[in-house]
């Protein structure tokens, strides 16, 4: 557990696809997820009336990753990202602030798997 009392468990997922509308349809039909399209590039998914569990976005030529990334809750994104680099990971998406969600970043582990970080 971290000092704030939350375990480092999955807190969010993000699916980045070269065809976001197709991905939204697929996952909505596969799992029955409600989809709240924010714009042509991103949609929130999750239970109706609850906080969304993740999102589906449009990947383009400059996208830092495609596929599914699981985000883990940490106390501080910058500290956790530096620790990932010390352990052999590589930055994929620089830390940034998301309105209403806190801070996020993405790194790849030594095997090349993308991993997300979220902090308040």
N, C-alpha and C positions, 0 to 999 in steps of 0.2 A: 504494500500500500504506500501511497505517497503521503506527504505531509497534510494534504487536504482531505485525506480519508478515502479517496476513490482509487480503485484498482486500475491498472493499465489494461483496460478491456476495450473492445471495439466500441466506438462512440458514434461513428458515421461511416457510410460507404459512398463511394463515388464511382460511377460507371462513365467512362469517356469513350465515345464511339464516333467513327467517321460518318455515321448516319444516325444521329440522335433520335429523329422521329421513329425510325425502324426499331431502335433499341427500346424506346419508351413503349411502343406497341407490344414488342416481344415480352418485356418484363411485366407489363400490365396484364397481358393475357396469361402469362405463365403463372404469376403469383397473385393476381387480382389486386395489385397495388393501386391505390388511388394515385393519380398523377396530377400535379399542379404545375402547368407550364408557365414559367415566368417570362420567357421570351423564346425566340427561335433557337437559342443556344443552350438553354438550361431548364430543367424541370425538377421539382422536389417530389419525392415519393415517400409514402408511408401511410399510416393509418389516418383515416378521416378524423379531423378534430384534434388529433394529437400532434406533437412536435414531429416534423418529418424525420425519417430514419436515414435518408440519403438523397442522392441526386443523380440525374442522368444528364450528361452534357455533350456538346458537340466538340469532337477532336478535330483539329485542323493541322496544317503543316507546322505551326509553331507550338503545338500542345506539348506539355512536358511529359505526358504519358497517354497511352490508350489502354483500355481494359478496366479492370476493377481494382480500386485501391480501398483498403480498409484504414480508417483513421482511428488512432488510439488516443485516449485522453491522457494528457500529461500536465504537470504543474506549470511548466514554462516551455514553450515551443523552441525558443532559441537555445536553451540549455540542453534540451533533449536532442536537438539536431546536432549540436556540437558533440554530444556523447556518441551519437550514431556515427559521425565521421571518425571519431577516435577509435571506434570499433571496426572500421573498414567500410562503412556506408558512404554514399555519395549524394550530395544535394541534387534534387531534381527540380523542386519548386521552392524558391526562396520564401522565408516567412512573410506572411501578409496578414493584415487585419480584415476580418469579414464582419460587416455590421450585424450586430445581434448574435454573433456566434463566437467571437473571440479571435484568436490567432490560429493560423494553420501553416503547415509546410509539408513537403513530401521529400523523402529520400529513397534511394534504392539500397537494399541490403547487399552483403557481399556476393549473393547469388543473382543479383539483378532484379529482385522483386521490389516493386514500389510499395512503400509504407507511408501512411499519412500520420501527422501529429496534429492534435487540437489542444488548445489551452484556453482558459477563460480570459 
